[in-house]
Amino acid sequence: MLYIIGIIFILIAIWQLFMTWQTFTKLKKEGTKDTSSFIMLALSNSLLFAVIFFGVGAGYLLFNGYF
């Protein structure tokens, strides 16, 4: 059961990374002066959450939830 939880967290991390990258590339193409200045903070926090989710998922897979 703990392996399934680990896999789910890793899948969420991959999805989070994909969405962050997709938003960043769209912002590079379509961003104007009217774009919020806080978008880079939001993207960095999104990347941080992806790293945390990946770490939790790897912890569940490698250490069976005892980390």
Predicted model as a PDB file, atoms N, CA, C, CB and O in Angstrom, pLDDT in the B-factor column:
MODEL        1                                                                  
ATOM      1  N   MET A   1       0.818  -1.196   0.000  1.00 82.00           N  
ATOM      2  CA  MET A   1       0.000   0.000   0.000  1.00 82.00           C  
ATOM      3  C   MET A   1       0.862   1.261   0.000  1.00 82.00           C  
ATOM      4  CB  MET A   1      -0.930  -0.002   1.201  1.00 82.00           C  
ATOM      5  O   MET A   1       0.526   2.245  -0.659  1.00 82.00           O  
ATOM      6  N   LEU A   2       1.969   1.230   0.737  1.00 82.00           N  
ATOM      7  CA  LEU A   2       2.828   2.406   0.797  1.00 82.00           C  
ATOM      8  C   LEU A   2       3.504   2.669  -0.540  1.00 82.00           C  
ATOM      9  CB  LEU A   2       3.875   2.238   1.885  1.00 82.00           C  
ATOM     10  O   LEU A   2       3.799   3.816  -0.873  1.00 82.00           O  
ATOM     11  N   TYR A   3       3.753   1.604  -1.312  1.00 87.00           N  
ATOM     12  CA  TYR A   3       4.337   1.800  -2.633  1.00 87.00           C  
ATOM     13  C   TYR A   3       3.370   2.542  -3.556  1.00 87.00           C  
ATOM     14  CB  TYR A   3       4.725   0.451  -3.248  1.00 87.00           C  
ATOM     15  O   TYR A   3       3.791   3.360  -4.374  1.00 87.00           O  
ATOM     16  N   ILE A   4       2.100   2.261  -3.427  1.00 91.00           N  
ATOM     17  CA  ILE A   4       1.099   2.948  -4.250  1.00 91.00           C  
ATOM     18  C   ILE A   4       1.062   4.432  -3.899  1.00 91.00           C  
ATOM     19  CB  ILE A   4      -0.302   2.313  -4.056  1.00 91.00           C  
ATOM     20  O   ILE A   4       0.956   5.279  -4.786  1.00 91.00           O  
ATOM     21  N   ILE A   5       1.147   4.741  -2.624  1.00 91.00           N  
ATOM     22  CA  ILE A   5       1.175   6.141  -2.198  1.00 91.00           C  
ATOM     23  C   ILE A   5       2.415   6.831  -2.756  1.00 91.00           C  
ATOM     24  CB  ILE A   5       1.148   6.246  -0.654  1.00 91.00           C  
ATOM     25  O   ILE A   5       2.332   7.975  -3.204  1.00 91.00           O  
ATOM     26  N   GLY A   6       3.550   6.162  -2.738  1.00 92.00           N  
ATOM     27  CA  GLY A   6       4.782   6.718  -3.301  1.00 92.00           C  
ATOM     28  C   GLY A   6       4.660   6.990  -4.791  1.00 92.00           C  
ATOM     29  O   GLY A   6       5.098   8.032  -5.277  1.00 92.00           O  
ATOM     30  N   ILE A   7       4.068   6.057  -5.507  1.00 94.00           N  
ATOM     31  CA  ILE A   7       3.892   6.235  -6.945  1.00 94.00           C  
ATOM     32  C   ILE A   7       2.941   7.397  -7.230  1.00 94.00           C  
ATOM     33  CB  ILE A   7       3.363   4.941  -7.587  1.00 94.00           C  
ATOM     34  O   ILE A   7       3.161   8.166  -8.166  1.00 94.00           O  
ATOM     35  N   ILE A   8       1.894   7.523  -6.430  1.00 95.00           N  
ATOM     36  CA  ILE A   8       0.946   8.633  -6.611  1.00 95.00           C  
ATOM     37  C   ILE A   8       1.644   9.969  -6.382  1.00 95.00           C  
ATOM     38  CB  ILE A   8      -0.259   8.489  -5.648  1.00 95.00           C  
ATOM     39  O   ILE A   8       1.427  10.911  -7.144  1.00 95.00           O  
ATOM     40  N   PHE A   9       2.474  10.069  -5.356  1.00 96.00           N  
ATOM     41  CA  PHE A   9       3.196  11.311  -5.104  1.00 96.00           C  
ATOM     42  C   PHE A   9       4.164  11.632  -6.234  1.00 96.00           C  
ATOM     43  CB  PHE A   9       3.947  11.227  -3.784  1.00 96.00           C  
ATOM     44  O   PHE A   9       4.301  12.795  -6.611  1.00 96.00           O  
ATOM     45  N   ILE A  10       4.830  10.637  -6.774  1.00 96.00           N  
ATOM     46  CA  ILE A  10       5.749  10.882  -7.886  1.00 96.00           C  
ATOM     47  C   ILE A  10       4.990  11.303  -9.138  1.00 96.00           C  
ATOM     48  CB  ILE A  10       6.587   9.631  -8.174  1.00 96.00           C  
ATOM     49  O   ILE A  10       5.461  12.163  -9.882  1.00 96.00           O  
ATOM     50  N   LEU A  11       3.831  10.715  -9.382  1.00 97.00           N  
ATOM     51  CA  LEU A  11       3.019  11.128 -10.528  1.00 97.00           C  
ATOM     52  C   LEU A  11       2.532  12.572 -10.367  1.00 97.00           C  
ATOM     53  CB  LEU A  11       1.818  10.180 -10.700  1.00 97.00           C  
ATOM     54  O   LEU A  11       2.493  13.330 -11.336  1.00 97.00           O  
ATOM     55  N   ILE A  12       2.164  12.945  -9.149  1.00 97.00           N  
ATOM     56  CA  ILE A  12       1.755  14.331  -8.892  1.00 97.00           C  
ATOM     57  C   ILE A  12       2.938  15.274  -9.122  1.00 97.00           C  
ATOM     58  CB  ILE A  12       1.211  14.486  -7.441  1.00 97.00           C  
ATOM     59  O   ILE A  12       2.767  16.363  -9.669  1.00 97.00           O  
ATOM     60  N   ALA A  13       4.130  14.860  -8.709  1.00 97.00           N  
ATOM     61  CA  ALA A  13       5.316  15.690  -8.913  1.00 97.00           C  
ATOM     62  C   ALA A  13       5.614  15.871 -10.401  1.00 97.00           C  
ATOM     63  CB  ALA A  13       6.528  15.070  -8.205  1.00 97.00           C  
ATOM     64  O   ALA A  13       5.958  16.969 -10.836  1.00 97.00           O  
ATOM     65  N   ILE A  14       5.483  14.804 -11.176  1.00 97.00           N  
ATOM     66  CA  ILE A  14       5.713  14.903 -12.618  1.00 97.00           C  
ATOM     67  C   ILE A  14       4.685  15.825 -13.259  1.00 97.00           C  
ATOM     68  CB  ILE A  14       5.662  13.512 -13.272  1.00 97.00           C  
ATOM     69  O   ILE A  14       5.027  16.653 -14.103  1.00 97.00           O  
ATOM     70  N   TRP A  15       3.429  15.681 -12.860  1.00 97.00           N  
ATOM     71  CA  TRP A  15       2.381  16.550 -13.390  1.00 97.00           C  
ATOM     72  C   TRP A  15       2.657  18.006 -13.017  1.00 97.00           C  
ATOM     73  CB  TRP A  15       0.999  16.113 -12.863  1.00 97.00           C  
ATOM     74  O   TRP A  15       2.478  18.906 -13.838  1.00 97.00           O  
ATOM     75  N   GLN A  16       3.093  18.235 -11.781  1.00 97.00           N  
ATOM     76  CA  GLN A  16       3.386  19.593 -11.314  1.00 97.00           C  
ATOM     77  C   GLN A  16       4.537  20.204 -12.124  1.00 97.00           C  
ATOM     78  CB  GLN A  16       3.738  19.583  -9.804  1.00 97.00           C  
ATOM     79  O   GLN A  16       4.477  21.371 -12.510  1.00 97.00           O  
ATOM     80  N   LEU A  17       5.576  19.415 -12.378  1.00 96.00           N  
ATOM     81  CA  LEU A  17       6.686  19.910 -13.191  1.00 96.00           C  
ATOM     82  C   LEU A  17       6.229  20.243 -14.606  1.00 96.00           C  
ATOM     83  CB  LEU A  17       7.812  18.880 -13.234  1.00 96.00           C  
ATOM     84  O   LEU A  17       6.626  21.264 -15.166  1.00 96.00           O  
ATOM     85  N   PHE A  18       5.401  19.386 -15.178  1.00 97.00           N  
ATOM     86  CA  PHE A  18       4.895  19.625 -16.523  1.00 97.00           C  
ATOM     87  C   PHE A  18       4.075  20.909 -16.576  1.00 97.00           C  
ATOM     88  CB  PHE A  18       4.052  18.441 -16.993  1.00 97.00           C  
ATOM     89  O   PHE A  18       4.250  21.715 -17.489  1.00 97.00           O  
ATOM     90  N   MET A  19       3.198  21.105 -15.622  1.00 96.00           N  
ATOM     91  CA  MET A  19       2.358  22.299 -15.613  1.00 96.00           C  
ATOM     92  C   MET A  19       3.194  23.567 -15.381  1.00 96.00           C  
ATOM     93  CB  MET A  19       1.274  22.174 -14.531  1.00 96.00           C  
ATOM     94  O   MET A  19       2.896  24.617 -15.952  1.00 96.00           O  
ATOM     95  N   THR A  20       4.224  23.474 -14.559  1.00 95.00           N  
ATOM     96  CA  THR A  20       5.106  24.615 -14.330  1.00 95.00           C  
ATOM     97  C   THR A  20       5.836  24.977 -15.617  1.00 95.00           C  
ATOM     98  CB  THR A  20       6.116  24.309 -13.206  1.00 95.00           C  
ATOM     99  O   THR A  20       5.919  26.149 -15.983  1.00 95.00           O  
ATOM    100  N   TRP A  21       6.368  23.960 -16.303  1.00 96.00           N  
ATOM    101  CA  TRP A  21       7.085  24.206 -17.545  1.00 96.00           C  
ATOM    102  C   TRP A  21       6.146  24.770 -18.612  1.00 96.00           C  
ATOM    103  CB  TRP A  21       7.745  22.916 -18.043  1.00 96.00           C  
ATOM    104  O   TRP A  21       6.521  25.686 -19.344  1.00 96.00           O  
ATOM    105  N   GLN A  22       4.952  24.240 -18.704  1.00 96.00           N  
ATOM    106  CA  GLN A  22       3.985  24.707 -19.691  1.00 96.00           C  
ATOM    107  C   GLN A  22       3.614  26.173 -19.424  1.00 96.00           C  
ATOM    108  CB  GLN A  22       2.720  23.817 -19.670  1.00 96.00           C  
ATOM    109  O   GLN A  22       3.528  26.965 -20.362  1.00 96.00           O  
ATOM    110  N   THR A  23       3.401  26.530 -18.187  1.00 93.00           N  
ATOM    111  CA  THR A  23       3.068  27.906 -17.837  1.00 93.00           C  
ATOM    112  C   THR A  23       4.238  28.840 -18.117  1.00 93.00           C  
ATOM    113  CB  THR A  23       2.662  27.999 -16.368  1.00 93.00           C  
ATOM    114  O   THR A  23       4.041  29.955 -18.601  1.00 93.00           O  
ATOM    115  N   PHE A  24       5.454  28.391 -17.816  1.00 93.00           N  
ATOM    116  CA  PHE A  24       6.637  29.213 -18.048  1.00 93.00           C  
ATOM    117  C   PHE A  24       6.843  29.492 -19.535  1.00 93.00           C  
ATOM    118  CB  PHE A  24       7.871  28.532 -17.469  1.00 93.00           C  
ATOM    119  O   PHE A  24       7.125  30.626 -19.921  1.00 93.00           O  
ATOM    120  N   THR A  25       6.704  28.459 -20.373  1.00 94.00           N  
ATOM    121  CA  THR A  25       6.892  28.669 -21.806  1.00 94.00           C  
ATOM    122  C   THR A  25       5.777  29.545 -22.391  1.00 94.00           C  
ATOM    123  CB  THR A  25       6.942  27.320 -22.538  1.00 94.00           C  
ATOM    124  O   THR A  25       6.030  30.359 -23.279  1.00 94.00           O  
ATOM    125  N   LYS A  26       4.556  29.382 -21.900  1.00 93.00           N  
ATOM    126  CA  LYS A  26       3.458  30.243 -22.363  1.00 93.00           C  
ATOM    127  C   LYS A  26       3.709  31.684 -21.938  1.00 93.00           C  
ATOM    128  CB  LYS A  26       2.097  29.750 -21.808  1.00 93.00           C  
ATOM    129  O   LYS A  26       3.431  32.613 -22.697  1.00 93.00           O  
ATOM    130  N   LEU A  27       4.229  31.874 -20.741  1.00 91.00           N  
ATOM    131  CA  LEU A  27       4.522  33.216 -20.249  1.00 91.00           C  
ATOM    132  C   LEU A  27       5.630  33.865 -21.073  1.00 91.00           C  
ATOM    133  CB  LEU A  27       4.920  33.169 -18.767  1.00 91.00           C  
ATOM    134  O   LEU A  27       5.572  35.064 -21.345  1.00 91.00           O  
ATOM    135  N   LYS A  28       6.630  33.097 -21.471  1.00 89.00           N  
ATOM    136  CA  LYS A  28       7.706  33.642 -22.299  1.00 89.00           C  
ATOM    137  C   LYS A  28       7.181  34.095 -23.655  1.00 89.00           C  
ATOM    138  CB  LYS A  28       8.812  32.603 -22.488  1.00 89.00           C  
ATOM    139  O   LYS A  28       7.640  35.103 -24.191  1.00 89.00           O  
ATOM    140  N   LYS A  29       6.230  33.366 -24.208  1.00 91.00           N  
ATOM    141  CA  LYS A  29       5.706  33.705 -25.532  1.00 91.00           C  
ATOM    142  C   LYS A  29       4.678  34.828 -25.475  1.00 91.00           C  
ATOM    143  CB  LYS A  29       5.086  32.479 -26.175  1.00 91.00           C  
ATOM    144  O   LYS A  29       4.687  35.721 -26.323  1.00 91.00           O  
ATOM    145  N   GLU A  30       3.798  34.790 -24.487  1.00 88.00           N  
ATOM    146  CA  GLU A  30       2.655  35.687 -24.471  1.00 88.00           C  
ATOM    147  C   GLU A  30       2.672  36.721 -23.351  1.00 88.00           C  
ATOM    148  CB  GLU A  30       1.419  34.891 -24.370  1.00 88.00           C  
ATOM    149  O   GLU A  30       1.724  37.494 -23.208  1.00 88.00           O  
ATOM    150  N   GLY A  31       3.732  36.744 -22.560  1.00 83.00           N  
ATOM    151  CA  GLY A  31       3.786  37.681 -21.448  1.00 83.00           C  
ATOM    152  C   GLY A  31       4.008  39.107 -21.928  1.00 83.00           C  
ATOM    153  O   GLY A  31       4.800  39.354 -22.837  1.00 83.00           O  
ATOM    154  N   THR A  32       3.307  40.026 -21.315  1.00 84.00           N  
ATOM    155  CA  THR A  32       3.447  41.445 -21.650  1.00 84.00           C  
ATOM    156  C   THR A  32       3.736  42.215 -20.374  1.00 84.00           C  
ATOM    157  CB  THR A  32       2.164  41.996 -22.352  1.00 84.00           C  
ATOM    158  O   THR A  32       3.962  41.639 -19.310  1.00 84.00           O  
ATOM    159  N   LYS A  33       3.724  43.521 -20.512  1.00 84.00           N  
ATOM    160  CA  LYS A  33       3.937  44.360 -19.336  1.00 84.00           C  
ATOM    161  C   LYS A  33       2.799  44.253 -18.340  1.00 84.00           C  
ATOM    162  CB  LYS A  33       4.112  45.798 -19.749  1.00 84.00           C  
ATOM    163  O   LYS A  33       2.975  44.543 -17.157  1.00 84.00           O  
ATOM    164  N   ASP A  34       1.639  43.839 -18.810  1.00 87.00           N  
ATOM    165  CA  ASP A  34       0.477  43.718 -17.930  1.00 87.00           C  
ATOM    166  C   ASP A  34       0.471  42.423 -17.125  1.00 87.00           C  
ATOM    167  CB  ASP A  34      -0.788  43.808 -18.742  1.00 87.00           C  
ATOM    168  O   ASP A  34      -0.384  42.231 -16.260  1.00 87.00           O  
ATOM    169  N   THR A  35       1.424  41.533 -17.407  1.00 86.00           N  
ATOM    170  CA  THR A  35       1.508  40.276 -16.661  1.00 86.00           C  
ATOM    171  C   THR A  35       1.897  40.570 -15.215  1.00 86.00           C  
ATOM    172  CB  THR A  35       2.533  39.306 -17.318  1.00 86.00           C  
ATOM    173  O   THR A  35       2.740  41.427 -14.952  1.00 86.00           O  
ATOM    174  N   SER A  36       1.288  39.867 -14.300  1.00 87.00           N  
ATOM    175  CA  SER A  36       1.551  40.092 -12.877  1.00 87.00           C  
ATOM    176  C   SER A  36       3.022  39.838 -12.558  1.00 87.00           C  
ATOM    177  CB  SER A  36       0.652  39.185 -12.009  1.00 87.00           C  
ATOM    178  O   SER A  36       3.629  38.898 -13.072  1.00 87.00           O  
ATOM    179  N   SER A  37       3.575  40.675 -11.718  1.00 85.00           N  
ATOM    180  CA  SER A  37       4.978  40.512 -11.331  1.00 85.00           C  
ATOM    181  C   SER A  37       5.163  39.362 -10.342  1.00 85.00           C  
ATOM    182  CB  SER A  37       5.508  41.808 -10.723  1.00 85.00           C  
ATOM    183  O   SER A  37       6.293  38.967 -10.057  1.00 85.00           O  
ATOM    184  N   PHE A  38       4.091  38.838  -9.832  1.00 93.00           N  
ATOM    185  CA  PHE A  38       4.177  37.737  -8.878  1.00 93.00           C  
ATOM    186  C   PHE A  38       4.180  36.365  -9.537  1.00 93.00           C  
ATOM    187  CB  PHE A  38       3.038  37.819  -7.913  1.00 93.00           C  
ATOM    188  O   PHE A  38       4.240  35.353  -8.838  1.00 93.00           O  
ATOM    189  N   ILE A  39       4.117  36.304 -10.866  1.00 91.00           N  
ATOM    190  CA  ILE A  39       4.042  35.016 -11.545  1.00 91.00           C  
ATOM    191  C   ILE A  39       5.321  34.213 -11.351  1.00 91.00           C  
ATOM    192  CB  ILE A  39       3.771  35.216 -13.031  1.00 91.00           C  
ATOM    193  O   ILE A  39       5.258  32.987 -11.263  1.00 91.00           O  
ATOM    194  N   MET A  40       6.470  34.860 -11.282  1.00 90.00           N  
ATOM    195  CA  MET A  40       7.716  34.117 -11.072  1.00 90.00           C  
ATOM    196  C   MET A  40       7.767  33.522  -9.662  1.00 90.00           C  
ATOM    197  CB  MET A  40       8.934  35.034 -11.305  1.00 90.00           C  
ATOM    198  O   MET A  40       8.312  32.436  -9.467  1.00 90.00           O  
ATOM    199  N   LEU A  41       7.214  34.217  -8.700  1.00 94.00           N  
ATOM    200  CA  LEU A  41       7.110  33.668  -7.350  1.00 94.00           C  
ATOM    201  C   LEU A  41       6.195  32.451  -7.342  1.00 94.00           C  
ATOM    202  CB  LEU A  41       6.591  34.735  -6.367  1.00 94.00           C  
ATOM    203  O   LEU A  41       6.484  31.455  -6.678  1.00 94.00           O  
ATOM    204  N   ALA A  42       5.100  32.530  -8.072  1.00 94.00           N  
ATOM    205  CA  ALA A  42       4.183  31.395  -8.164  1.00 94.00           C  
ATOM    206  C   ALA A  42       4.848  30.207  -8.855  1.00 94.00           C  
ATOM    207  CB  ALA A  42       2.909  31.796  -8.918  1.00 94.00           C  
ATOM    208  O   ALA A  42       4.664  29.065  -8.435  1.00 94.00           O  
ATOM    209  N   LEU A  43       5.617  30.466  -9.906  1.00 94.00           N  
ATOM    210  CA  LEU A  43       6.304  29.372 -10.607  1.00 94.00           C  
ATOM    211  C   LEU A  43       7.393  28.746  -9.741  1.00 94.00           C  
ATOM    212  CB  LEU A  43       6.914  29.880 -11.916  1.00 94.00           C  
ATOM    213  O   LEU A  43       7.579  27.529  -9.765  1.00 94.00           O  
ATOM    214  N   SER A  44       8.108  29.559  -8.982  1.00 95.00           N  
ATOM    215  CA  SER A  44       9.143  28.990  -8.114  1.00 95.00           C  
ATOM    216  C   SER A  44       8.523  28.165  -6.993  1.00 95.00           C  
ATOM    217  CB  SER A  44      10.019  30.104  -7.523  1.00 95.00           C  
ATOM    218  O   SER A  44       9.073  27.133  -6.609  1.00 95.00           O  
ATOM    219  N   ASN A  45       7.391  28.603  -6.466  1.00 96.00           N  
ATOM    220  CA  ASN A  45       6.699  27.814  -5.445  1.00 96.00           C  
ATOM    221  C   ASN A  45       6.149  26.528  -6.028  1.00 96.00           C  
ATOM    222  CB  ASN A  45       5.571  28.624  -4.816  1.00 96.00           C  
ATOM    223  O   ASN A  45       6.145  25.495  -5.358  1.00 96.00           O  
ATOM    224  N   SER A  46       5.687  26.576  -7.260  1.00 96.00           N  
ATOM    225  CA  SER A  46       5.208  25.375  -7.929  1.00 96.00           C  
ATOM    226  C   SER A  46       6.347  24.370  -8.107  1.00 96.00           C  
ATOM    227  CB  SER A  46       4.586  25.729  -9.291  1.00 96.00           C  
ATOM    228  O   SER A  46       6.162  23.170  -7.907  1.00 96.00           O  
ATOM    229  N   LEU A  47       7.509  24.864  -8.480  1.00 96.00           N  
ATOM    230  CA  LEU A  47       8.682  23.993  -8.609  1.00 96.00           C  
ATOM    231  C   LEU A  47       9.086  23.406  -7.261  1.00 96.00           C  
ATOM    232  CB  LEU A  47       9.859  24.767  -9.214  1.00 96.00           C  
ATOM    233  O   LEU A  47       9.462  22.237  -7.176  1.00 96.00           O  
ATOM    234  N   LEU A  48       9.007  24.207  -6.222  1.00 96.00           N  
ATOM    235  CA  LEU A  48       9.325  23.724  -4.876  1.00 96.00           C  
ATOM    236  C   LEU A  48       8.367  22.619  -4.445  1.00 96.00           C  
ATOM    237  CB  LEU A  48       9.279  24.878  -3.871  1.00 96.00           C  
ATOM    238  O   LEU A  48       8.799  21.617  -3.875  1.00 96.00           O  
ATOM    239  N   PHE A  49       7.079  22.787  -4.709  1.00 96.00           N  
ATOM    240  CA  PHE A  49       6.104  21.753  -4.368  1.00 96.00           C  
ATOM    241  C   PHE A  49       6.371  20.468  -5.149  1.00 96.00           C  
ATOM    242  CB  PHE A  49       4.681  22.251  -4.643  1.00 96.00           C  
ATOM    243  O   PHE A  49       6.204  19.371  -4.616  1.00 96.00           O  
ATOM    244  N   ALA A  50       6.782  20.600  -6.404  1.00 96.00           N  
ATOM    245  CA  ALA A  50       7.101  19.413  -7.199  1.00 96.00           C  
ATOM    246  C   ALA A  50       8.284  18.658  -6.596  1.00 96.00           C  
ATOM    247  CB  ALA A  50       7.411  19.807  -8.655  1.00 96.00           C  
ATOM    248  O   ALA A  50       8.275  17.428  -6.543  1.00 96.00           O  
ATOM    249  N   VAL A  51       9.284  19.378  -6.148  1.00 96.00           N  
ATOM    250  CA  VAL A  51      10.447  18.736  -5.528  1.00 96.00           C  
ATOM    251  C   VAL A  51      10.044  18.062  -4.217  1.00 96.00           C  
ATOM    252  CB  VAL A  51      11.572  19.771  -5.277  1.00 96.00           C  
ATOM    253  O   VAL A  51      10.505  16.960  -3.917  1.00 96.00           O  
ATOM    254  N   ILE A  52       9.196  18.713  -3.446  1.00 96.00           N  
ATOM    255  CA  ILE A  52       8.733  18.127  -2.180  1.00 96.00           C  
ATOM    256  C   ILE A  52       7.920  16.864  -2.437  1.00 96.00           C  
ATOM    257  CB  ILE A  52       7.890  19.145  -1.386  1.00 96.00           C  
ATOM    258  O   ILE A  52       8.121  15.845  -1.777  1.00 96.00           O  
ATOM    259  N   PHE A  53       6.995  16.934  -3.405  1.00 96.00           N  
ATOM    260  CA  PHE A  53       6.199  15.749  -3.739  1.00 96.00           C  
ATOM    261  C   PHE A  53       7.081  14.604  -4.221  1.00 96.00           C  
ATOM    262  CB  PHE A  53       5.160  16.091  -4.810  1.00 96.00           C  
ATOM    263  O   PHE A  53       6.853  13.448  -3.865  1.00 96.00           O  
ATOM    264  N   PHE A  54       8.087  14.925  -5.030  1.00 96.00           N  
ATOM    265  CA  PHE A  54       8.991  13.881  -5.504  1.00 96.00           C  
ATOM    266  C   PHE A  54       9.779  13.272  -4.338  1.00 96.00           C  
ATOM    267  CB  PHE A  54       9.957  14.451  -6.562  1.00 96.00           C  
ATOM    268  O   PHE A  54       9.979  12.058  -4.288  1.00 96.00           O  
ATOM    269  N   GLY A  55      10.221  14.110  -3.412  1.00 94.00           N  
ATOM    270  CA  GLY A  55      10.949  13.605  -2.247  1.00 94.00           C  
ATOM    271  C   GLY A  55      10.093  12.712  -1.365  1.00 94.00           C  
ATOM    272  O   GLY A  55      10.556  11.677  -0.886  1.00 94.00           O  
ATOM    273  N   VAL A  56       8.858  13.105  -1.152  1.00 93.00           N  
ATOM    274  CA  VAL A  56       7.946  12.283  -0.350  1.00 93.00           C  
ATOM    275  C   VAL A  56       7.669  10.959  -1.057  1.00 93.00           C  
ATOM    276  CB  VAL A  56       6.620  13.036  -0.082  1.00 93.00           C  
ATOM    277  O   VAL A  56       7.662   9.901  -0.428  1.00 93.00           O  
ATOM    278  N   GLY A  57       7.441  11.024  -2.374  1.00 93.00           N  
ATOM    279  CA  GLY A  57       7.196   9.803  -3.135  1.00 93.00           C  
ATOM    280  C   GLY A  57       8.392   8.873  -3.126  1.00 93.00           C  
ATOM    281  O   GLY A  57       8.237   7.661  -2.978  1.00 93.00           O  
ATOM    282  N   ALA A  58       9.585   9.429  -3.284  1.00 92.00           N  
ATOM    283  CA  ALA A  58      10.797   8.609  -3.242  1.00 92.00           C  
ATOM    284  C   ALA A  58      10.999   8.024  -1.843  1.00 92.00           C  
ATOM    285  CB  ALA A  58      12.029   9.443  -3.658  1.00 92.00           C  
ATOM    286  O   ALA A  58      11.464   6.893  -1.696  1.00 92.00           O  
ATOM    287  N   GLY A  59      10.651   8.796  -0.829  1.00 90.00           N  
ATOM    288  CA  GLY A  59      10.765   8.291   0.536  1.00 90.00           C  
ATOM    289  C   GLY A  59       9.848   7.104   0.776  1.00 90.00           C  
ATOM    290  O   GLY A  59      10.242   6.121   1.403  1.00 90.00           O  
ATOM    291  N   TYR A  60       8.634   7.197   0.280  1.00 90.00           N  
ATOM    292  CA  TYR A  60       7.707   6.072   0.428  1.00 90.00           C  
ATOM    293  C   TYR A  60       8.170   4.855  -0.357  1.00 90.00           C  
ATOM    294  CB  TYR A  60       6.310   6.475  -0.025  1.00 90.00           C  
ATOM    295  O   TYR A  60       8.008   3.723   0.098  1.00 90.00           O  
ATOM    296  N   LEU A  61       8.749   5.083  -1.539  1.00 89.00           N  
ATOM    297  CA  LEU A  61       9.194   3.938  -2.344  1.00 89.00           C  
ATOM    298  C   LEU A  61      10.452   3.302  -1.778  1.00 89.00           C  
ATOM    299  CB  LEU A  61       9.443   4.370  -3.781  1.00 89.00           C  
ATOM    300  O   LEU A  61      10.565   2.076  -1.744  1.00 89.00           O  
ATOM    301  N   LEU A  62      11.397   4.120  -1.334  1.00 89.00           N  
ATOM    302  CA  LEU A  62      12.686   3.592  -0.892  1.00 89.00           C  
ATOM    303  C   LEU A  62      12.690   3.142   0.567  1.00 89.00           C  
ATOM    304  CB  LEU A  62      13.748   4.632  -1.092  1.00 89.00           C  
ATOM    305  O   LEU A  62      13.344   2.157   0.912  1.00 89.00           O  
ATOM    306  N   PHE A  63      11.973   3.849   1.413  1.00 86.00           N  
ATOM    307  CA  PHE A  63      12.032   3.578   2.840  1.00 86.00           C  
ATOM    308  C   PHE A  63      10.722   3.092   3.409  1.00 86.00           C  
ATOM    309  CB  PHE A  63      12.459   4.796   3.566  1.00 86.00           C  
ATOM    310  O   PHE A  63      10.576   3.023   4.629  1.00 86.00           O  
ATOM    311  N   ASN A  64       9.761   2.750   2.563  1.00 77.00           N  
ATOM    312  CA  ASN A  64       8.455   2.242   2.970  1.00 77.00           C  
ATOM    313  C   ASN A  64       7.730   3.153   3.958  1.00 77.00           C  
ATOM    314  CB  ASN A  64       8.613   0.880   3.575  1.00 77.00           C  
ATOM    315  O   ASN A  64       7.034   2.679   4.855  1.00 77.00           O  
ATOM    316  N   GLY A  65       7.899   4.450   3.788  1.00 58.00           N  
ATOM    317  CA  GLY A  65       7.184   5.409   4.614  1.00 58.00           C  
ATOM    318  C   GLY A  65       7.844   5.732   5.937  1.00 58.00           C  
ATOM    319  O   GLY A  65       7.326   6.561   6.686  1.00 58.00           O  
ATOM    320  N   TYR A  66       8.976   5.104   6.254  1.00 65.00           N  
ATOM    321  CA  TYR A  66       9.644   5.360   7.538  1.00 65.00           C  
ATOM    322  C   TYR A  66      10.849   6.224   7.318  1.00 65.00           C  
ATOM    323  CB  TYR A  66      10.050   4.051   8.230  1.00 65.00           C  
ATOM    324  O   TYR A  66      11.977   5.731   7.360  1.00 65.00           O  
ATOM    325  N   PHE A  67      10.645   7.505   7.083  1.00 56.00           N  
ATOM    326  CA  PHE A  67      11.765   8.415   6.876  1.00 56.00           C  
ATOM    327  C   PHE A  67      11.658   9.601   7.786  1.00 56.00           C  
ATOM    328  CB  PHE A  67      11.833   8.872   5.435  1.00 56.00           C  
ATOM    329  O   PHE A  67      12.517  10.482   7.755  1.00 56.00           O  
TER     330      PHE A  67                                                      
ENDMDL                                                                          
END                                                                             
